[in-house]
Amino acid sequence: MALLVAREACRLWHGSSVETARRRILASEVSHFGVDEAATILGLSGDAAVSVPCDNRLRMDPKALSRAIAECHSEGLIPITVVGTAGTTDFGSIDPLASLGAICRNQGISFHVDAALGRGLFASPRSRHCLRGIEYADAVTANYHKAFSQPVSCGAFLVR
């Protein structure tokens, strides 16, 4: 849903004449495979999902994100959203959300946070600081069945 909203916002801001092949979604190299799948389902080009390098703690590197955005612009491509991750499925790593959010705001790019796994950190006074910067998100996904170990599928999609 977040990527659909970003795609449609791109149409509003840049006009419907912007070719689908020019739109890009930037996410870390360890983000959920659903980012690539969603890009395909939304009819974006096969290389629409741009993999941004991580640091040694498997978090998206903000400097690498800035370089990827600059490369997109220099190639005439349009970054429609950045996907930050709050708890990767494989590693549990949390991207530096505040830094990523600031970059997105400065660049005028939508910022989505995949908090499917890490959203439960809000319930912990000791650990909620790990999600600092999530307030910059334009959209957040949360899967309560993962974060709160529920045996039934339950998720949420929140938008600003």
C-alpha positions as CSV (number, residue, x, y, z in Angstrom):
1,M,0.0,0.0,0.0
2,A,2.8,2.4,0.9
3,L,4.4,1.9,-2.5
4,L,1.1,2.3,-4.3
5,V,0.6,5.7,-2.5
6,A,4.1,6.8,-3.4
7,R,3.5,5.8,-7.1
8,E,0.2,7.8,-7.2
9,A,1.8,10.8,-5.4
10,C,4.5,10.7,-8.1
11,R,1.7,11.0,-10.8
12,L,0.2,14.0,-8.9
13,W,3.5,15.8,-8.5
14,H,5.3,15.0,-11.7
15,G,2.3,14.5,-14.0
16,S,1.0,11.3,-15.5
17,S,3.3,11.6,-18.5
18,V,6.3,10.5,-16.4
19,E,7.3,7.1,-17.8
20,T,7.0,4.3,-15.3
21,A,10.5,3.2,-16.2
22,R,11.9,6.4,-14.6
23,R,10.4,5.8,-11.1
24,R,12.6,4.3,-8.4
25,I,12.1,2.9,-4.9
26,L,15.2,3.0,-2.7
27,A,15.6,0.4,0.1
28,S,18.5,-1.2,1.9
29,E,20.2,-4.3,0.6
30,V,18.7,-6.3,3.4
31,S,15.1,-4.9,3.2
32,H,12.2,-7.3,2.8
33,F,11.8,-9.0,-0.5
34,G,8.3,-7.6,-0.6
35,V,9.7,-4.2,-1.9
36,D,10.9,-5.9,-5.2
37,E,7.6,-7.8,-5.4
38,A,5.5,-4.7,-4.8
39,A,7.4,-2.8,-7.5
40,T,6.6,-5.5,-10.0
41,I,3.0,-5.8,-9.0
42,L,2.6,-2.0,-9.4
43,G,3.9,-2.2,-12.9
44,L,7.2,-0.4,-12.3
45,S,10.2,-1.4,-14.3
46,G,12.3,-4.5,-13.3
47,D,15.0,-2.3,-11.9
48,A,12.7,0.1,-10.0
49,A,13.8,-1.1,-6.6
50,V,17.3,0.3,-6.0
51,S,19.4,-1.6,-3.4
52,V,21.2,0.8,-1.0
53,P,24.3,-0.5,0.8
54,C,24.3,-1.0,4.5
55,D,26.8,-0.3,7.2
56,N,28.6,-3.1,9.2
57,R,25.5,-3.4,11.4
58,L,23.2,-4.1,8.4
59,R,21.5,-0.8,8.6
60,M,21.0,1.4,5.5
61,D,23.9,3.8,5.2
62,P,22.6,7.4,5.0
63,K,25.7,8.5,2.9
64,A,25.0,5.6,0.5
65,L,21.4,6.7,0.3
66,S,22.4,10.3,-0.6
67,R,24.7,8.9,-3.3
68,A,21.9,6.7,-4.7
69,I,19.5,9.6,-4.8
70,A,22.1,11.8,-6.6
71,E,22.8,9.0,-9.1
72,C,19.0,8.7,-9.8
73,H,18.8,12.4,-10.4
74,S,21.9,12.5,-12.7
75,E,20.4,9.6,-14.7
76,G,17.0,11.4,-15.1
77,L,15.3,9.0,-12.7
78,I,12.7,9.9,-10.1
79,P,13.0,8.5,-6.6
80,I,9.4,8.1,-5.5
81,T,10.1,6.8,-2.0
82,V,12.7,5.5,0.4
83,V,11.8,2.5,2.5
84,G,13.4,2.5,5.9
85,T,13.3,-0.7,7.9
86,A,12.5,-0.9,11.6
87,G,13.5,-4.5,12.3
88,T,14.6,-6.5,9.2
89,T,13.2,-10.0,9.0
90,D,16.5,-11.8,8.8
91,F,18.7,-9.7,11.1
92,G,16.4,-7.5,13.2
93,S,18.5,-4.5,12.2
94,I,16.9,-1.0,12.4
95,D,17.9,1.6,9.9
96,P,18.9,5.1,11.2
97,L,15.4,6.4,10.7
98,A,16.1,10.0,11.8
99,S,18.9,10.4,9.3
100,L,16.9,8.8,6.5
101,G,13.9,10.9,7.3
102,A,15.9,14.1,7.2
103,I,17.4,13.2,3.8
104,C,14.0,12.5,2.4
105,R,12.6,15.7,3.7
106,N,15.5,17.7,2.3
107,Q,15.1,15.9,-1.1
108,G,11.3,16.1,-1.2
109,I,11.0,12.3,-1.3
110,S,8.4,10.2,0.4
111,F,9.6,8.2,3.4
112,H,8.1,4.9,4.3
113,V,9.0,2.8,7.3
114,D,8.5,-1.0,7.3
115,A,8.0,-1.6,11.0
116,A,6.4,-5.0,10.5
117,L,8.8,-6.5,13.0
118,G,10.0,-3.6,15.1
119,R,6.7,-1.7,15.8
120,G,6.4,-3.6,19.2
121,L,9.4,-1.6,20.5
122,F,7.0,1.3,21.2
123,A,5.6,-0.8,24.0
124,S,9.0,-0.9,25.7
125,P,10.1,2.2,27.6
126,R,13.6,0.8,27.6
127,S,13.8,0.2,23.8
128,R,11.4,2.7,22.1
129,H,14.4,5.0,21.5
130,C,15.4,2.5,18.8
131,L,12.6,3.9,16.6
132,R,13.6,7.5,16.9
133,G,12.9,9.2,13.6
134,I,9.9,7.1,12.7
135,E,7.9,10.3,13.2
136,Y,9.3,11.5,9.9
137,A,7.6,8.7,8.0
138,D,4.9,9.5,5.6
139,A,3.7,5.9,5.9
140,V,4.3,3.1,8.3
141,T,3.4,-0.6,8.1
142,A,3.1,-2.7,11.3
143,N,2.4,-6.4,11.6
144,Y,1.1,-6.9,15.1
145,H,1.1,-10.6,14.7
146,K,4.9,-10.4,14.4
147,A,5.7,-7.7,16.9
148,F,3.4,-9.0,19.6
149,S,3.8,-12.7,18.7
150,Q,0.1,-13.1,17.9
151,P,-1.0,-16.4,16.3
152,V,-3.4,-14.6,13.9
153,S,-2.5,-12.2,11.0
154,C,-3.0,-8.6,12.1
155,G,-1.4,-5.6,10.4
156,A,-1.8,-1.9,10.0
157,F,-0.9,0.7,7.4
158,L,-0.6,4.2,8.8
159,V,-0.3,7.4,6.7
160,R,0.5,10.9,7.8
